[in-house]
Amino acid sequence: MIRIVADTTCDYPQELHIEEKITIIPLKVTINGMNYDDKLELSNQQFFELLPQSEQLPVTAAPSPEQYRRVFETFCANGDSVLCFTCSSKLSASYQSALIAKDMVEGKIDIIDTRTAALGSGMPVMDALEMIQAGKTHEEIAAACRSRVSRLSTLILLDTVEYLKKGGRISPLAARMAGVLNIKPIIHVMKDGSNEVLHKARSLQKGMQWIRDYVMENCGRPLSEQSIGIGYSSDIRPAQRFIALLQAKVKPKRIDIADIGCVVGTHIGPGAFGIFWEDVR
């Protein structure tokens, strides 16, 4: 049997109940002096309710190698193989912990750095589950998922820069100016998993229009042939507005929607949304 393991930065549409079909490894979240296992002890909704009350940026910690080792050993001892998905190795040490654990266990284990997070990390997990149902082999699924990861691109539109300021990404002065000028940064997660501010829009609406045009100009194959992902932090309405704006121009083959969890939400704050699509054939 092929077992799927994923850390809790991977997000999925709630209606698919993906987390009931895989084994999840939680990251740790510390907020307001309290420690939680991400998603197991603190839901996304609870996190975003606590976030405005936190004077300091929440702290997140990767799973330990031991957490991964216990899961890998249990599956491999039963003769199963393991496909493990983690968020970008540039965002968390989760990938490194999984690699260390792999070397401690005898068995067929593949660790896949998704080079992004949120629904962008969840999409190859969903692909893997579909391929298992279709009877694909471990090797075929691992290769297909790595190929999918190499084609995925991510843009995130922020509604506030407050959490970039708290995280030291921008100065207090720059944050004040962004508020006065109503600047909405657009973050691009690059192929190596690192990120950059790609554009600064002067309103949420202009940011949505810019992203729509950018995605349409930078897609590896027509969006009408693609399954894309839309993630949102705490408020689904900006994501819904963007989907309507996009569908007025083109209708993707499928749109998966999921709320963004604690680890990514810590850095982007509430009211943000992201799009995950293929920009390479």
Residue pairs with C-beta under 8 A, 6 or more apart in sequence:
1 78
1 79
1 80
1 81
2 80
2 81
2 82
2 83
2 128
2 132
2 138
2 141
3 22
3 23
3 75
3 80
3 81
3 82
3 83
4 21
4 22
4 23
4 82
4 83
4 84
4 85
4 125
4 128
4 129
4 132
5 22
5 23
5 24
5 25
5 68
5 71
5 72
5 82
5 83
5 84
5 85
6 22
6 23
6 24
6 25
6 84
6 85
6 86
6 121
6 122
6 125
7 24
7 25
7 26
7 27
7 62
7 63
7 85
7 86
7 87
7 92
7 94
7 98
8 24
8 25
8 26
8 27
8 38
8 39
8 40
8 261
8 262
8 263
9 27
9 38
9 86
9 87
9 91
9 92
9 94
9 117
9 118
9 121
9 261
9 263
9 264
10 24
10 85
10 87
10 114
10 117
10 118
10 121
10 122
10 125
11 118
11 119
11 121
11 122
11 231
11 258
11 259
11 260
11 261
12 18
12 19
12 119
12 122
12 125
12 126
12 256
12 258
13 256
13 257
13 258
14 258
14 259
16 126
18 122
18 125
18 126
18 129
19 39
21 129
22 125
22 129
23 71
24 39
24 40
25 63
25 67
25 68
25 71
25 94
26 37
26 38
26 39
26 40
26 63
27 37
27 38
27 60
27 61
27 62
27 63
27 92
27 94
27 262
27 263
28 35
28 36
28 37
28 38
28 60
28 61
28 62
28 63
29 35
29 36
29 37
29 38
29 42
29 47
29 58
29 59
29 60
29 61
29 262
29 263
29 266
30 36
30 58
30 59
30 60
30 61
31 42
31 47
31 50
31 51
31 54
31 58
31 59
32 50
32 53
32 54
36 42
38 60
38 261
38 262
38 263
39 261
39 262
42 262
44 234
44 259
44 260
44 261
44 262
44 265
45 234
45 259
47 58
47 261
47 262
47 265
48 233
48 234
48 265
48 270
51 58
51 265
51 266
51 269
51 270
52 270
56 166
57 163
57 166
57 167
57 266
57 267
58 262
58 266
60 92
60 262
60 263
60 266
62 92
62 93
62 94
62 96
62 97
63 94
63 97
63 98
64 97
65 97
65 98
65 100
65 101
65 104
66 101
67 97
67 101
68 84
68 97
68 98
68 100
68 101
68 102
69 101
69 104
69 105
71 82
72 82
72 84
72 101
72 102
72 104
72 105
72 107
72 109
73 104
73 105
75 81
75 82
75 107
76 82
76 105
76 106
76 107
76 108
76 109
77 107
80 107
81 107
81 108
81 109
81 110
81 138
82 107
82 108
82 109
82 110
83 110
83 112
83 128
83 138
83 141
83 142
83 145
84 98
84 102
84 109
84 110
84 111
84 112
85 112
85 114
85 121
85 124
85 125
85 128
85 145
86 92
86 94
86 95
86 98
86 111
86 112
86 113
86 114
86 121
87 94
87 95
87 114
87 116
87 117
87 121
87 263
88 95
88 113
88 114
88 115
88 116
88 117
88 121
88 189
88 193
88 194
89 95
89 96
89 113
89 115
89 193
90 115
90 192
90 193
90 194
90 195
91 117
91 193
91 263
91 264
92 263
95 111
95 113
98 111
99 111
102 109
102 111
108 138
110 138
110 142
112 124
112 142
112 145
112 146
112 149
113 149
113 193
114 120
114 121
114 124
114 149
114 152
115 149
115 152
115 189
115 191
115 192
115 193
116 149
116 152
116 154
116 189
116 193
116 276
117 189
117 263
117 264
118 231
118 258
118 260
118 261
118 264
118 274
118 276
119 229
119 230
119 231
119 256
119 257
119 258
119 260
119 274
119 276
120 152
120 154
120 189
120 229
120 231
120 274
120 276
122 229
122 258
123 148
123 152
123 227
123 229
123 256
123 276
124 145
124 148
124 149
124 152
126 256
127 144
127 145
127 148
128 141
128 145
131 140
131 141
131 144
132 141
136 144
148 278
150 191
150 280
151 220
151 278
151 279
151 280
151 281
152 276
152 277
152 278
152 279
153 188
153 189
153 191
153 218
153 276
153 277
153 278
153 279
153 280
154 188
154 189
154 274
154 275
154 276
155 186
155 187
155 188
155 189
155 198
155 211
155 214
155 215
155 274
155 275
156 186
156 187
156 189
156 231
156 268
156 272
156 273
156 274
157 184
157 185
157 186
157 187
157 201
157 204
157 207
157 208
157 211
157 238
157 242
157 272
157 273
157 274
158 164
158 184
158 185
158 186
158 187
158 268
158 269
158 271
158 272
159 184
159 204
159 238
159 269
159 270
159 271
159 272
160 269
160 270
160 271
160 272
161 170
161 174
161 175
161 178
161 179
161 183
161 185
162 175
162 269
163 266
163 267
163 268
163 269
164 170
164 175
164 185
164 267
165 171
165 172
165 174
165 175
167 266
167 267
169 267
170 178
177 183
178 185
181 202
182 202
182 203
183 200
183 201
183 202
184 200
184 201
184 202
184 203
184 204
184 206
184 207
185 197
185 199
185 200
185 201
186 197
186 198
186 199
186 200
186 201
186 207
186 210
186 211
187 195
187 196
187 197
187 198
187 268
188 195
188 196
188 197
188 198
189 195
190 196
198 214
199 207
199 210
199 214
201 207
201 210
204 238
205 241
208 238
208 241
208 242
208 245
209 245
211 242
211 275
212 242
212 245
212 246
212 249
215 223
215 246
215 275
215 277
216 223
216 249
216 250
218 279
219 226
219 277
219 278
219 279
220 278
220 279
220 280
220 281
221 278
221 281
222 250
223 246
223 250
223 251
223 252
223 253
223 277
224 250
224 251
224 252
224 253
225 253
226 252
226 253
226 254
226 277
226 278
227 252
227 253
227 254
227 255
227 256
228 252
228 254
228 255
228 256
228 275
228 276
228 277
229 255
229 256
229 257
229 258
229 274
229 275
229 276
229 277
230 239
230 242
230 243
230 255
230 256
230 257
230 258
230 273
230 274
230 275
230 276
231 239
231 257
231 258
231 259
231 260
231 264
231 273
231 274
231 275
231 276
232 238
232 239
232 257
232 258
232 259
232 260
232 272
232 273
232 274
233 259
233 260
233 264
233 265
233 268
233 269
233 270
233 271
233 272
233 273
234 259
234 265
234 270
234 271
235 270
235 271
236 257
236 259
238 271
238 272
238 273
239 257
239 273
242 273
242 275
243 255
243 257
246 252
252 277
260 268
260 272
260 274
